[in-house]
Amino acid sequence: MTMPLTPLQLDRREVLRYLGYRGTEIPSSLENTLRHCMEQTLHIIQPLYFYRCFPIIPGENLVEIGRTGLTLQGKDICRHLSGCGEVYILCATLGFAIEKKIRLSFLQKPEEAVIYDACATEAIEKVADAAEAEIASLCAGRGKGITWRFSPGYGDLPLETQQDLIRIMDASRKIGLSLTDSLLMTPSKSVTAIIGVTALPDGPLSRPGEKRNKCDACPNRDRCAFRKRGDQC
């Protein structure tokens, strides 16, 4: 399904945070450039997302995704999906146009390229948030809740799992999302994620008392520039 552009808005504070600004004044010249890049980003991006629900079978340090032959490996994903009987697999992308714009800007106006990249990062988060909200609404209609989205590379879930998610979702054909040989997603401003369906109607919690904090499972936790500033990505 396509995410309509009209309701999608970029959060200026989030874009500045991705640029490294946190509670500091920015020059008026940068403010004008920022506004221009944010507006252009919304015109350029081609947001797409889709998701499917699968039954799961938990095991020892693994979770089987029913009807797919895929097994998720690792203690972190098992802990994340503890108590869940189903998962949604989500794929989302902004398309290639914004990627081309960023590359072209690096050659012509490098300062704009950095801002476009931050805007695109904020945009793909907004698209994934919208998809997650739809999933939450579907589950709420069944008296269920959801976990926060967990992506390959988080914790001890291998990054190679990305290949399997894209394969079973047929994401290359459906939204043009694929992987390079080095496991980088193309288009680069894309997301794949696993969202558990819980028995809790007021999620998003994967089990009682667990806070939504993907930093705990992030492989870059110890060297994250955001955490050094007391922030999150």
Salt bridges, closest charged atoms under 4 A:
ASP11 OD1 - ARG13 NE 3.51
GLU14 OE1 - ARG17 NH2 2.51
GLU31 OE1 - ARG12 NH2 2.63
GLU31 OE2 - ARG35 NH2 3.88
ASP76 OD1 - ARG79 NH2 2.33
GLU86 OE1 - ARG142 NH2 2.55
GLU99 OE2 - ARG103 NH1 3.54
GLU112 OE2 - LYS109 NZ 3.86
ASP117 OD1 - LYS189 NZ 3.19
GLU122 OE2 - LYS126 NZ 2.46
GLU125 OE1 - ARG149 NH2 3.10
ASP129 OD1 - ARG149 NH2 2.88
GLU132 OE1 - ARG149 NH1 2.48
GLU132 OE2 - ARG212 NH1 2.99
ASP164 OD1 - ARG167 NH2 3.57
ASP170 OD2 - ARG173 NE 2.56
GLU210 OE2 - ARG207 NH1 3.40
ASP216 OD1 - ARG221 NH1 3.26
ASP231 OD1 - ARG17 NH1 3.35
ASP231 OD2 - ARG22 NE 3.67
